[in-house]
């Protein structure tokens, strides 16, 4: 179930993962939305670690064969 945030422009609740308000269509703050959470939150570090481990795994398997 999605959490809601209040739009700073119209004051109505809109889902956190949206980049635009569903009522007034104004852009929401940069740190909102799924991608915003990855780029500006703690999720970025986790994302980069996972990508690095996947790349390392592919290169390790490539060298074995």
C-alpha positions as CSV (number, residue, x, y, z in Angstrom):
1,X,0.0,0.0,0.0
2,X,1.3,3.4,-0.9
3,X,2.0,6.2,1.5
4,X,0.8,9.7,0.8
5,X,2.5,13.1,1.0
6,X,0.9,16.5,0.9
7,X,1.4,18.6,-2.3
8,X,3.1,21.9,-1.4
9,X,1.2,23.6,-4.2
10,X,-2.5,22.6,-3.7
11,X,-2.3,20.9,-0.2
12,X,-4.0,17.7,-1.3
13,X,-2.6,14.2,-0.6
14,X,-0.8,12.4,-3.4
15,X,1.1,9.1,-3.4
16,X,4.8,9.4,-2.4
17,X,6.0,7.6,-5.5
18,X,4.5,10.3,-7.8
19,X,6.8,13.0,-9.3
20,X,3.8,15.2,-10.0
21,X,0.6,15.9,-8.0
22,X,-2.4,14.0,-9.2
23,X,-4.7,17.0,-8.6
24,X,-2.8,20.1,-9.8
25,X,-0.1,18.4,-11.9
26,X,2.7,20.5,-10.4
27,X,6.1,18.9,-9.8
28,X,6.7,17.5,-6.3
29,X,10.0,18.1,-4.4
30,X,13.0,16.3,-6.0
31,X,13.4,13.8,-3.2
32,X,10.0,12.3,-3.8
33,X,9.2,9.4,-6.1
34,X,11.0,6.1,-6.3
35,X,13.9,7.4,-8.4
36,X,14.3,10.4,-6.2
37,X,14.7,8.2,-3.2
38,X,17.4,6.2,-4.8
39,X,19.3,9.3,-6.0
40,X,19.1,11.3,-2.9
41,X,18.5,8.9,0.0
42,X,20.2,6.0,1.7
43,X,19.0,3.8,-1.1
44,X,21.6,5.2,-3.4
45,X,24.4,3.6,-1.5
46,X,22.6,0.3,-1.5
47,X,21.9,0.5,-5.2
48,X,25.5,1.2,-6.0
49,X,26.7,-1.7,-3.9
50,X,24.3,-4.1,-5.6
51,X,25.3,-2.9,-9.0
52,X,29.0,-3.3,-8.1
53,X,28.4,-6.8,-6.8
54,X,26.5,-7.9,-9.9
55,X,29.2,-6.5,-12.2
56,X,31.9,-8.2,-10.1
57,X,30.0,-11.5,-10.3
58,X,29.7,-11.3,-14.1
59,X,33.4,-10.5,-14.5
60,X,34.3,-13.4,-12.1
61,X,32.1,-15.8,-14.0
62,X,33.5,-14.6,-17.4
63,X,37.1,-15.3,-16.3
64,X,36.2,-18.8,-15.2
65,X,34.9,-19.8,-18.6
